């Protein structure tokens, strides 16, 4: 049984059928998934270290 994660939907990029990116932080890792597959525990997801996620956000949100 996997650990319970609290997923948060992105505030950007959601369209009318609620297809968004969701993020959860658990055990010092940042997990990213497609909200359309949210309840599917076998669905693919990306996992980053907190440091890598911070760098990713810095580069994607830079002016």
Secondary structure, 3 states (H helix, E strand, C coil): CCCCCCCEECCCCCCCCCCCEEEEEECCEEEEEEHHHCCCCCCCCEEEEHHHHHHHHHHHCCC
